Amino acid sequence: MRANRLPTEEIKRDPAAFADRVTSDGRHERTAEAGRFRLVINRACPWAHRVVMTRRLMGLEHAVSLAVTDPVQEIIDGDPHWVFTERTGSPDDKDPVLGIHALREAYLARDPDYDGGVSVPGLVDVPTGHLVSNDYDRLSVDMATEWGDLTREGAPDLYPEVLREEIERISAQIYQDLNNGVYRSGFAPDQKRYDAAVRDVFTRLDALEEHLTGRRYLVGEHLTLADLRLWATLVRFDAAYHGHFKCNRRKLTEYPALWAYARDLYQTPGFGDTTNLEHIRTHYYAVHTAINPTGIVAVGPDPRGWLTPHHREELGGSPFGEGTPPGPVPEGERVPPLAEQG
Ligand SMILES: N[C@@H](CCC(=O)N[C@@H](CS)C(=O)NCC(=O)O)C(=O)O
């Protein structure tokens, strides 16, 4: 997808360009090792956000460092590119660890002939500067299940064996209708495809509203990767998708159960503390000039509602199951206080 060109067909998603797997036993391409890899993200990107949440919930912050790109991509050779700037903590506009300005340099270090898209999240091998994987789904699943002793004591089981089938079933629906449905709506090339996409979005939200009315989490009694997947879209809904992607039949705040569910997670360590609503609004509205040619960033909504009581604990369940919440966000990774994100 080229976000600055007028859409002529339905949004297409290519398979990940690089998908080396990292596991503690090294049975695939790479072996998990503390300090070896750097995770490059953008705070606006929902696909990257899922990996950041997984990393934090699993306590992998000490093992995999984090590099945050500027919310506004830079046009390089006609295409928008993720870049490191002083605004997001990179002195001289270069990532201090990788020494690069644009993420695409890590793709080119891996394959000098690479001419495909460059996306976040990207896991980079620090010693060589090579991109290891931009497969956000696999990165999340592997961090949740394959990093063994590098994960923290008390890390939750986000992908329990017995629930995997159910997690995958609900995840496929959420991907099609919501995670990607909002993009299909926002980048629809014509009325017919917009109508179909936006119908999918709200049909799925209606179904999830019902599903979450009597239960605290999507699957089982505690947080799973399915919740991370849904929440990454919900937290962006009113700030970006409702206006910018024209998903405006209802706001998230008009769904009692979904809005309370979303607030419950926002207030759980790993969720709100990895979210930057200002980056979300700025990125979507400023970068997608094909659908918002002036680049004017919409002002709302007031973010403070995220901190209001949700009463979802009355439904039972516990966020971390047998595990415990993660500790404080490491210095240098903290997002600004919510009131300053408006
Ligand atoms: N690469 C994955 C998902 C990751 C993704 O789409 N990331 C977006 C940001 S939210 C990105 O980096 N897009 C490239 C661009 O905006 O130029 C896919 O397309 O299925």
The ligand as an SDF file (V2000), in Angstrom:
LIG
                    3D

 20 19  0  0  0  0  0  0  0  0999 V2000
    3.2600   -5.3570    6.8290 N   0  0  0  0  0  0  0  0  0  0  0  0
    2.0210   -5.7930    7.3410 C   0  0  0  0  0  0  0  0  0  0  0  0
    1.4530   -4.9760    8.4740 C   0  0  0  0  0  0  0  0  0  0  0  0
    2.2840   -3.8590    9.0050 C   0  0  0  0  0  0  0  0  0  0  0  0
    1.8190   -2.5530    8.4230 C   0  0  0  0  0  0  0  0  0  0  0  0
    0.9420   -2.4910    7.5680 O   0  0  0  0  0  0  0  0  0  0  0  0
    2.4100   -1.4920    8.9270 N   0  0  0  0  0  0  0  0  0  0  0  0
    2.1270   -0.1900    8.3730 C   0  0  0  0  0  0  0  0  0  0  0  0
    1.9420    0.8600    9.4410 C   0  0  0  0  0  0  0  0  0  0  0  0
    0.4790    0.6670   10.3630 S   0  0  0  0  0  0  0  0  0  0  0  0
    3.3070    0.2260    7.5310 C   0  0  0  0  0  0  0  0  0  0  0  0
    4.4340    0.2300    7.9850 O   0  0  0  0  0  0  0  0  0  0  0  0
    3.0080    0.5790    6.2780 N   0  0  0  0  0  0  0  0  0  0  0  0
    3.9940    1.0500    5.3530 C   0  0  0  0  0  0  0  0  0  0  0  0
    3.7320    2.4730    5.0580 C   0  0  0  0  0  0  0  0  0  0  0  0
    2.8910    3.0880    5.7160 O   0  0  0  0  0  0  0  0  0  0  0  0
    4.4250    3.0070    4.1810 O   0  0  0  0  0  0  0  0  0  0  0  0
    0.9460   -5.9430    6.2840 C   0  0  0  0  0  0  0  0  0  0  0  0
    0.8430   -5.0780    5.3800 O   0  0  0  0  0  0  0  0  0  0  0  0
    0.2240   -6.9170    6.3890 O   0  0  0  0  0  0  0  0  0  0  0  0
  1  2  1  0
  2  3  1  0
  2 18  1  0
  3  4  1  0
  4  5  1  0
  5  6  2  0
  5  7  1  0
  7  8  1  0
  8  9  1  0
  8 11  1  0
  9 10  1  0
 11 12  2  0
 11 13  1  0
 13 14  1  0
 14 15  1  0
 15 16  2  0
 15 17  1  0
 18 19  2  0
 18 20  1  0
M  END
$$$$
